[in-house]
Amino acid sequence: MIWLPAMILGAVWGAWTARKRGGRRLDMAQYGAVYAIGLGLVAVLASILIDRLTH
């Protein structure tokens, strides 16, 4: 269940990155979505790996 905090963290991190680079609202939304999907995917894969190694 670590994917949800990872996606939230990714969205915040992506929006912050876009804002730092001078992006507008839509840029921040796009960066946030991409970072959220990326970190969410990594978290899901990590969850599967952890589950497989512990059972």
Biopython code that builds the backbone (N, CA, C, O; Angstrom):
import numpy as np
from Bio.PDB.StructureBuilder import StructureBuilder

atoms = [
    (1, "MET", "N", (0.821, -1.192, 0.000)),
    (1, "MET", "CA", (0.000, 0.000, 0.000)),
    (1, "MET", "C", (0.868, 1.260, 0.000)),
    (1, "MET", "O", (0.423, 2.336, 0.400)),
    (2, "ILE", "N", (2.094, 1.108, -0.449)),
    (2, "ILE", "CA", (2.991, 2.266, -0.479)),
    (2, "ILE", "C", (2.842, 3.069, -1.771)),
    (2, "ILE", "O", (3.494, 4.099, -1.946)),
    (3, "TRP", "N", (1.988, 2.597, -2.668)),
    (3, "TRP", "CA", (1.856, 3.287, -3.946)),
    (3, "TRP", "C", (1.144, 4.628, -3.816)),
    (3, "TRP", "O", (1.462, 5.564, -4.549)),
    (4, "LEU", "N", (0.195, 4.739, -2.904)),
    (4, "LEU", "CA", (-0.555, 5.990, -2.779)),
    (4, "LEU", "C", (0.318, 7.145, -2.274)),
    (4, "LEU", "O", (0.309, 8.213, -2.887)),
    (5, "PRO", "N", (1.071, 6.973, -1.179)),
    (5, "PRO", "CA", (1.964, 8.063, -0.780)),
    (5, "PRO", "C", (3.025, 8.368, -1.835)),
    (5, "PRO", "O", (3.435, 9.518, -1.993)),
    (6, "ALA", "N", (3.470, 7.334, -2.557)),
    (6, "ALA", "CA", (4.459, 7.564, -3.609)),
    (6, "ALA", "C", (3.871, 8.411, -4.734)),
    (6, "ALA", "O", (4.549, 9.285, -5.274)),
    (7, "MET", "N", (2.615, 8.156, -5.086)),
    (7, "MET", "CA", (1.984, 8.950, -6.143)),
    (7, "MET", "C", (1.762, 10.395, -5.704)),
    (7, "MET", "O", (1.940, 11.323, -6.493)),
    (8, "ILE", "N", (1.375, 10.582, -4.448)),
    (8, "ILE", "CA", (1.183, 11.942, -3.937)),
    (8, "ILE", "C", (2.517, 12.683, -3.914)),
    (8, "ILE", "O", (2.601, 13.841, -4.324)),
    (9, "LEU", "N", (3.557, 12.007, -3.434)),
    (9, "LEU", "CA", (4.891, 12.600, -3.415)),
    (9, "LEU", "C", (5.354, 12.933, -4.825)),
    (9, "LEU", "O", (5.941, 13.990, -5.055)),
    (10, "GLY", "N", (5.095, 12.039, -5.765)),
    (10, "GLY", "CA", (5.471, 12.285, -7.151)),
    (10, "GLY", "C", (4.753, 13.479, -7.756)),
    (10, "GLY", "O", (5.354, 14.261, -8.492)),
    (11, "ALA", "N", (3.469, 13.622, -7.447)),
    (11, "ALA", "CA", (2.705, 14.760, -7.970)),
    (11, "ALA", "C", (3.246, 16.081, -7.426)),
    (11, "ALA", "O", (3.380, 17.060, -8.161)),
    (12, "VAL", "N", (3.551, 16.093, -6.144)),
    (12, "VAL", "CA", (4.095, 17.313, -5.532)),
    (12, "VAL", "C", (5.479, 17.616, -6.094)),
    (12, "VAL", "O", (5.788, 18.761, -6.420)),
    (13, "TRP", "N", (6.305, 16.584, -6.203)),
    (13, "TRP", "CA", (7.661, 16.752, -6.718)),
    (13, "TRP", "C", (7.635, 17.238, -8.168)),
    (13, "TRP", "O", (8.409, 18.122, -8.536)),
    (14, "GLY", "N", (6.760, 16.674, -8.986)),
    (14, "GLY", "CA", (6.655, 17.086, -10.379)),
    (14, "GLY", "C", (6.176, 18.523, -10.523)),
    (14, "GLY", "O", (6.712, 19.280, -11.331)),
    (15, "ALA", "N", (5.176, 18.898, -9.748)),
    (15, "ALA", "CA", (4.681, 20.275, -9.814)),
    (15, "ALA", "C", (5.751, 21.257, -9.352)),
    (15, "ALA", "O", (5.894, 22.339, -9.922)),
    (16, "TRP", "N", (6.495, 20.883, -8.327)),
    (16, "TRP", "CA", (7.566, 21.747, -7.828)),
    (16, "TRP", "C", (8.666, 21.900, -8.878)),
    (16, "TRP", "O", (9.208, 22.989, -9.067)),
    (17, "THR", "N", (8.990, 20.799, -9.559)),
    (17, "THR", "CA", (10.016, 20.849, -10.603)),
    (17, "THR", "C", (9.585, 21.760, -11.744)),
    (17, "THR", "O", (10.377, 22.568, -12.231)),
    (18, "ALA", "N", (8.343, 21.633, -12.168)),
    (18, "ALA", "CA", (7.847, 22.480, -13.254)),
    (18, "ALA", "C", (7.818, 23.944, -12.835)),
    (18, "ALA", "O", (8.157, 24.826, -13.625)),
    (19, "ARG", "N", (7.416, 24.203, -11.599)),
    (19, "ARG", "CA", (7.376, 25.585, -11.121)),
    (19, "ARG", "C", (8.783, 26.185, -11.062)),
    (19, "ARG", "O", (8.987, 27.353, -11.392)),
    (20, "LYS", "N", (9.748, 25.366, -10.636)),
    (20, "LYS", "CA", (11.132, 25.828, -10.547)),
    (20, "LYS", "C", (11.681, 26.168, -11.930)),
    (20, "LYS", "O", (12.510, 27.067, -12.073)),
    (21, "ARG", "N", (11.214, 25.446, -12.943)),
    (21, "ARG", "CA", (11.673, 25.688, -14.311)),
    (21, "ARG", "C", (10.872, 26.779, -15.013)),
    (21, "ARG", "O", (11.092, 27.037, -16.196)),
    (22, "GLY", "N", (9.953, 27.420, -14.308)),
    (22, "GLY", "CA", (9.191, 28.523, -14.882)),
    (22, "GLY", "C", (7.941, 28.099, -15.633)),
    (22, "GLY", "O", (7.464, 28.828, -16.501)),
    (23, "GLY", "N", (7.410, 26.935, -15.311)),
    (23, "GLY", "CA", (6.230, 26.430, -16.015)),
    (23, "GLY", "C", (4.939, 27.060, -15.513)),
    (23, "GLY", "O", (4.866, 27.588, -14.404)),
    (24, "ARG", "N", (3.936, 26.986, -16.358)),
    (24, "ARG", "CA", (2.614, 27.486, -15.992)),
    (24, "ARG", "C", (1.815, 26.381, -15.325)),
    (24, "ARG", "O", (2.352, 25.308, -15.047)),
    (25, "ARG", "N", (0.542, 26.630, -15.065)),
    (25, "ARG", "CA", (-0.298, 25.654, -14.352)),
    (25, "ARG", "C", (-0.425, 24.332, -15.101)),
    (25, "ARG", "O", (-0.338, 23.267, -14.489)),
    (26, "LEU", "N", (-0.625, 24.384, -16.395)),
    (26, "LEU", "CA", (-0.755, 23.140, -17.161)),
    (26, "LEU", "C", (0.560, 22.374, -17.194)),
    (26, "LEU", "O", (0.561, 21.143, -17.188)),
    (27, "ASP", "N", (1.680, 23.092, -17.228)),
    (27, "ASP", "CA", (2.979, 22.432, -17.154)),
    (27, "ASP", "C", (3.143, 21.725, -15.817)),
    (27, "ASP", "O", (3.622, 20.592, -15.761)),
    (28, "MET", "N", (2.745, 22.396, -14.744)),
    (28, "MET", "CA", (2.846, 21.794, -13.417)),
    (28, "MET", "C", (1.932, 20.570, -13.310)),
    (28, "MET", "O", (2.300, 19.574, -12.686)),
    (29, "ALA", "N", (0.755, 20.641, -13.909)),
    (29, "ALA", "CA", (-0.161, 19.497, -13.885)),
    (29, "ALA", "C", (0.419, 18.323, -14.664)),
    (29, "ALA", "O", (0.322, 17.176, -14.226)),
    (30, "GLN", "N", (1.017, 18.603, -15.809)),
    (30, "GLN", "CA", (1.586, 17.525, -16.616)),
    (30, "GLN", "C", (2.783, 16.894, -15.910)),
    (30, "GLN", "O", (2.873, 15.669, -15.828)),
    (31, "TYR", "N", (3.694, 17.707, -15.405)),
    (31, "TYR", "CA", (4.839, 17.173, -14.680)),
    (31, "TYR", "C", (4.374, 16.378, -13.464)),
    (31, "TYR", "O", (4.904, 15.304, -13.178)),
    (32, "GLY", "N", (3.389, 16.903, -12.756)),
    (32, "GLY", "CA", (2.871, 16.209, -11.587)),
    (32, "GLY", "C", (2.288, 14.854, -11.948)),
    (32, "GLY", "O", (2.508, 13.874, -11.237)),
    (33, "ALA", "N", (1.547, 14.789, -13.047)),
    (33, "ALA", "CA", (0.951, 13.521, -13.472)),
    (33, "ALA", "C", (2.026, 12.515, -13.872)),
    (33, "ALA", "O", (1.955, 11.345, -13.498)),
    (34, "VAL", "N", (3.001, 12.962, -14.619)),
    (34, "VAL", "CA", (4.059, 12.058, -15.074)),
    (34, "VAL", "C", (4.880, 11.548, -13.898)),
    (34, "VAL", "O", (5.170, 10.354, -13.821)),
    (35, "TYR", "N", (5.255, 12.426, -12.987)),
    (35, "TYR", "CA", (6.033, 12.002, -11.821)),
    (35, "TYR", "C", (5.201, 11.084, -10.927)),
    (35, "TYR", "O", (5.728, 10.119, -10.372)),
    (36, "ALA", "N", (3.917, 11.373, -10.786)),
    (36, "ALA", "CA", (3.050, 10.528, -9.959)),
    (36, "ALA", "C", (2.940, 9.123, -10.548)),
    (36, "ALA", "O", (3.025, 8.135, -9.818)),
    (37, "ILE", "N", (2.755, 9.031, -11.845)),
    (37, "ILE", "CA", (2.666, 7.722, -12.495)),
    (37, "ILE", "C", (3.987, 6.980, -12.362)),
    (37, "ILE", "O", (4.004, 5.784, -12.073)),
    (38, "GLY", "N", (5.082, 7.678, -12.570)),
    (38, "GLY", "CA", (6.395, 7.042, -12.478)),
    (38, "GLY", "C", (6.696, 6.517, -11.090)),
    (38, "GLY", "O", (7.092, 5.362, -10.935)),
    (39, "LEU", "N", (6.516, 7.346, -10.086)),
    (39, "LEU", "CA", (6.795, 6.897, -8.723)),
    (39, "LEU", "C", (5.783, 5.860, -8.260)),
    (39, "LEU", "O", (6.127, 4.956, -7.498)),
    (40, "GLY", "N", (4.545, 5.979, -8.710)),
    (40, "GLY", "CA", (3.545, 4.970, -8.375)),
    (40, "GLY", "C", (3.920, 3.611, -8.949)),
    (40, "GLY", "O", (3.770, 2.589, -8.279)),
    (41, "LEU", "N", (4.403, 3.596, -10.180)),
    (41, "LEU", "CA", (4.823, 2.346, -10.800)),
    (41, "LEU", "C", (6.008, 1.730, -10.068)),
    (41, "LEU", "O", (6.039, 0.521, -9.836)),
    (42, "VAL", "N", (6.969, 2.548, -9.709)),
    (42, "VAL", "CA", (8.116, 2.054, -8.945)),
    (42, "VAL", "C", (7.661, 1.491, -7.604)),
    (42, "VAL", "O", (8.163, 0.456, -7.165)),
    (43, "ALA", "N", (6.718, 2.161, -6.951)),
    (43, "ALA", "CA", (6.219, 1.690, -5.654)),
    (43, "ALA", "C", (5.464, 0.373, -5.788)),
    (43, "ALA", "O", (5.594, -0.501, -4.931)),
    (44, "VAL", "N", (4.683, 0.218, -6.842)),
    (44, "VAL", "CA", (3.970, -1.046, -7.054)),
    (44, "VAL", "C", (4.966, -2.179, -7.285)),
    (44, "VAL", "O", (4.818, -3.264, -6.722)),
    (45, "LEU", "N", (5.965, -1.932, -8.101)),
    (45, "LEU", "CA", (6.977, -2.957, -8.339)),
    (45, "LEU", "C", (7.740, -3.292, -7.062)),
    (45, "LEU", "O", (8.052, -4.457, -6.814)),
    (46, "ALA", "N", (8.044, -2.282, -6.252)),
    (46, "ALA", "CA", (8.712, -2.528, -4.977)),
    (46, "ALA", "C", (7.814, -3.330, -4.041)),
    (46, "ALA", "O", (8.296, -4.211, -3.329)),
    (47, "SER", "N", (6.532, -3.042, -4.034)),
    (47, "SER", "CA", (5.589, -3.802, -3.200)),
    (47, "SER", "C", (5.530, -5.269, -3.617)),
    (47, "SER", "O", (5.515, -6.163, -2.771)),
    (48, "ILE", "N", (5.495, -5.506, -4.913)),
    (48, "ILE", "CA", (5.481, -6.880, -5.404)),
    (48, "ILE", "C", (6.776, -7.589, -5.024)),
    (48, "ILE", "O", (6.744, -8.740, -4.588)),
    (49, "LEU", "N", (7.889, -6.929, -5.181)),
    (49, "LEU", "CA", (9.184, -7.510, -4.840)),
    (49, "LEU", "C", (9.258, -7.832, -3.344)),
    (49, "LEU", "O", (9.700, -8.915, -2.961)),
    (50, "ILE", "N", (8.833, -6.910, -2.520)),
    (50, "ILE", "CA", (8.839, -7.131, -1.069)),
    (50, "ILE", "C", (7.930, -8.296, -0.696)),
    (50, "ILE", "O", (8.286, -9.129, 0.138)),
    (51, "ASP", "N", (6.755, -8.350, -1.319)),
    (51, "ASP", "CA", (5.822, -9.434, -1.027)),
    (51, "ASP", "C", (6.398, -10.792, -1.444)),
    (51, "ASP", "O", (6.265, -11.777, -0.717)),
    (52, "ARG", "N", (7.029, -10.836, -2.601)),
    (52, "ARG", "CA", (7.595, -12.103, -3.081)),
    (52, "ARG", "C", (8.759, -12.566, -2.199)),
    (52, "ARG", "O", (8.931, -13.764, -1.970)),
    (53, "LEU", "N", (9.549, -11.622, -1.712)),
    (53, "LEU", "CA", (10.715, -11.992, -0.907)),
    (53, "LEU", "C", (10.347, -12.387, 0.526)),
    (53, "LEU", "O", (11.099, -13.110, 1.181)),
    (54, "THR", "N", (9.211, -11.923, 1.009)),
    (54, "THR", "CA", (8.841, -12.216, 2.387)),
    (54, "THR", "C", (7.929, -13.417, 2.524)),
    (54, "THR", "O", (7.684, -13.863, 3.645)),
    (55, "HIS", "N", (7.418, -13.958, 1.437)),
    (55, "HIS", "CA", (6.518, -15.119, 1.546)),
    (55, "HIS", "C", (7.149, -16.352, 1.007)),
    (55, "HIS", "O", (6.532, -17.418, 1.020)),
]
sb = StructureBuilder()
sb.init_structure("model")
sb.init_model(0)
sb.init_chain("A")
sb.init_seg("    ")
for serial, (resi, resn, name, xyz) in enumerate(atoms, 1):
    if name == "N":
        sb.init_residue(resn, " ", resi, " ")
    sb.init_atom(name, np.array(xyz, "f"), 0.0, 1.0, " ", f" {name:<3s}", serial, name[0])
structure = sb.get_structure()
